[in-house]
Amino acid sequence: MADTLEIVDSHHHLMDLGLASYTWMKPGSQHRYGKVDPISRNYLPADYRSDTAPYRIVADVHVEGHRDHHHDPLDETRWLAELQLQTACPTVCIGGASLEAPDIAAVLSGHAAYEFVRGIRSSPDTGTLLGPNATAKNISMDDRAWRAGFALLEKYNFVCDLLGLFPQMEKVVRLACDFPRTTIILNHMAYPPADLNAEGMAQWRKAVELIAPCTNVVMKVSGMCMGGPPWRAELHREPIRHVIATLGVERCMFGSNFPVDRLAGSFATIVEGMRSAVSHLNTTQQRQFFRDTAARVYRINLPA
């Protein structure tokens, strides 16, 4: 059955540790899943294809990989453009940019020069969640300079992949209402509490409900290992179903977050767990979740 499932993987990363520095990937570094040592190595298209081999990945979305703060935000996109020419991977990409930076107009123009760029990722209000890197900053979504940069995204028909945390959902609502023509893609289910504590989960559910009226906000079902590794389908089923019931499957999409989520489970473990979570949906809706929502949001042309 697995080989009949068509997938648009809406969230993965490629890395060459010899070309760029990733502080969060250094051996001994602590990720929310534990130490990163098992994945602290290059991860290139051949590695991604090996991990995903049992499945029909019909398209993929590369999301900027949190290179260290001193890097040129266009370097990764240039590198990915070369990989795409050589390997046809990735299909499209989300670039890195500091929206509050004085040169943001030039950075966005530089990204837009590459046909396969669909937007940028930003991580406001995340504090030290991701450690010392380019996009994990304490700047607020309410910051005037950050919002001025965000306002430029519409010019390029760019989406914003937002590493937004659920306690910040009121800010996301304000942003979505103020910029209704820009699609906001919340990464990793807006980070529900990893320990599944009842109070935190109740607050997370309310946060999801808060964004329901904002039709330009989409949720990426990715990057969460609830209860801690290994990835267990029984712990993810209810939160995934809550997001889909609240936002509609047309605003929810599958993402693997590989290679990071290899710390939590194999690609097959995560895909089959998510298939279990969406088993209550009809065939068309399951296709939307695994394929069509991401293809629409990221403007990927696929056969009907």
N, C-alpha and C positions, 0 to 999 in steps of 0.2 A: 504493500500500500504506500510506503514511503516514497517510492520512485514515481508515483503519480502526482505528488504534491508539488505544485509550483510555488516558489518562494521568491519574493523580493526582500532581501535582507536589508532592512532600513538603517542598520547601525553596526559598523565594524571598523576596525583600524588596521593599518599596515604600518610597519616600523622597520627602519634600518638603523640600528643603534650606532653604526659606524658613521652615519651621515649627520645625525642630529642627537642632541642630548635630551633625555627624558628623565628628570630627577625621580619621578614617581616609579620608574621602571628599574632603578638600580637595585642590585641584589641586597636583600636585607630590608628594603623599604616595606612599609606596612600599608596594605590596602584594606578596605573595609571587609574584604573576604579573607584577609590574612596576608602573609608575606608573599611578595610578587616573584620570588625566586623561580618557580616553575615556568613562568612566562617571560623571564628576563632575557630575551634573546630576539634576534631578528624575526619578523613575521611578515612574509612577502606573499604575493599572489599564489605561489605554489603551495605554501603552507595553508593558506585559507581554503584553497580548493581541496587539499587533502582532508582537512577537518570537515568540510561540507560535502564530501564526495557521495554519501548515500542519497543526497537530495538534489532536486532540480532547482538550482539557484538561477533564475532567469534574469535577474538583475541584482545589483548590490549598490549600497550607498556607503561610501567611506566618510567617516566623520573625523574631523581634526583630532590629533592624538595628544594634545597637551604637551607640546614641545616646551622646553624651558624658555623663560621670559626674554632672553637675549636674541632669540631667533628672528629672522625676517619672516613676517606672517605669510609671505608669498612663497617661501622656499618649499614648503610641503606641497603646495599646489603644483609648482613646477615639477617636482619629483614625481608626483602622481600622474601628471600628464605624460611623462616619459614611460612610466609603468603601463599606462593605458595603451599607449602606442605599441608597446612590446607584448603585452599580455591580454589586452581587452579587459583588464581589471584595474581599477573599479569602473563601474558603469557611469556613475556620477559621484560628485563629492561635495562635502560641506567644509568650507575653509575656516581658518582661524583668523580672528580679528579682535582687537580691543576697541569696542565701539566708542569709548570715551577719548581715544587717542587723537591728538591734533591732526594727524595725517590720515584719518579714517577714510576720507573721500578718495584719496589716492589708492589706499589699500583695497577698498571695494571695487574701484575701477580696475585695479590689477587683477583681482579675482574674476571679474566679469569678462576679462579678455579671453578666458578659457571657457569654451562652450559647455564643458561638462560640470561646471560649478553651479550649484543650485542655491547657495546661501552661505551663511556663516553660523558658527556656534559661539555662544557667549555664556558666561557663568557668573552673573552678578549675584550678590547676596549669598554666596556659598562659603564665605569665611575661609577656614583652613581645611575644608573637606577634601580638597584634591592636592594639598601641599603647595610648595612654592613653584608655580608655573605660570605661563602667560595668561591663562584665562580664568584662573581661580583667584578672584580678587574680592575685596570687601566692598567694592563699589555697588551702589544700590540701583535698582531699576528705576528709582525715582530721581536719580542724579540727572541734572540738566544736560551735561555733556554726553552722558551715555545715551539718553533719549534722543539727542540731536543726531548721534550716529545711527541709532535705530531707525530714525525717520528716513535715512538715506536708502534703506534696504528696498523700499518700494520702487525706487528709480530703476533698479536692476531686476525687478521681479524676483528678489531673493527672499527665501524663507529664513527664519531664525530658529535654529535648534537651541533650545534654552535649557540649561542645566538647572532648572528651577526646583527648589525644595518646597514641599507642601506647606510649611508654615508661611511661605511668601506668596501664597496664592492670591491674596487680595491685591498685591502689586501686579501680578500677572493679569488679573481681571482689568485693572486700570490701563495697563499697557495694551491689552487686546481691544478695549473699547476706544482708546485714543488712536489706535492704528488699525482700523478694521480691515484694511486691504493687504495687510502683511500677515502671513501665516506663521504662527508660533507653534513649534513642535516641542512639547515637554518631553525631555529625555527620562528614561528609566522610571516611568510611572510616578514621577515627582518624588522619588525616594520614600516609599512607605517605611515605617520603622522596621529595621532589620530584625529586632527581637520580638516583633508582633505583639507588643504590650497593648492591652485593651484600650487604654486611654489614648495612646498615640494612634492606633488604628482608627479609632472613632474620629479623631481630628483629621486624619488623612482622608477618610471617606467624605467628611464635610468639605474638605478642600477640593476634592474631585467634583463634588456637587456644585461648588461655587463657580467653577469654570464652565459648567454645562451650557449656560446661555451664550457663551462666547464661541460662536461657530467657527471663528478663525483660529481656535486653539485645538491642536491635535495631540493625542497621547501616544508615546512610543512605549510599547510593552517590551521592555528590555532591561538588562542591567540590574536586576534585583535578585538577590539570593536570600529569601526570607528565612529567618531562623538560623542563617549561617550555612556554610557548605556542609554536605553536598546539596545540590539543587534537588528539591523534593516537590513533586507535582502537587501533593496533597496540601502543601502550605501555600501554594501560589494560586490555586483554583479560585478561591473566593475573591481575593483582591482583583484578579484579572476579570472575573465575571462582573464585579461591581463597576469597574471602569467601563466595560462594554455596555452594561445596562444603563449607565448614567450618561455616557457620551454618544453611544451608538457605534456600531462596528465601523461605520464609514469615517469615524474619527479616531480609530485605533489601528495600530500596525505592529507587526512583529519585527523585532530586532535581536540579533544574536549577541551583540557587544563582544564579539571575539576579536582578539584572543583573550581579553580580560576575563570573560566568563568561563574560560577553560579552568580557572581556579575553582569554579563551582560545579562544573559538570561538562560532559561531552556535548557537542552540537546536537547529537541525536537525543540525548537525555533532555535537553532544553526544548527542542522541537516537539518531541513526543509528549512532554509534560504540558506544553502549551496546546497541543492538539487535544489533549484530555480536557483542558480548561475550556476550550471552545466547542467541545463535542455537542453541546446543547443547541448550537447554531445550525442553520441549514447549510447546504453545500455552497450556495451563493455567498452567504455571509462569511463562511470560513475562507472562501477564496478572497473576499475583501480583506480579511484580517491578515492573511499570509502574503497577499500579492497586490490586490488592486488599490487599496488605500495608499500604500507607499508609492505605487506607480503614479497615481494621480497627484499626490502632494509634491513629489519630487520631479514631476514632469518627465516620466520615463515612458516612451512609446513601446507598447507591447502588443502582440496579436490579441484580438478579442477572445 
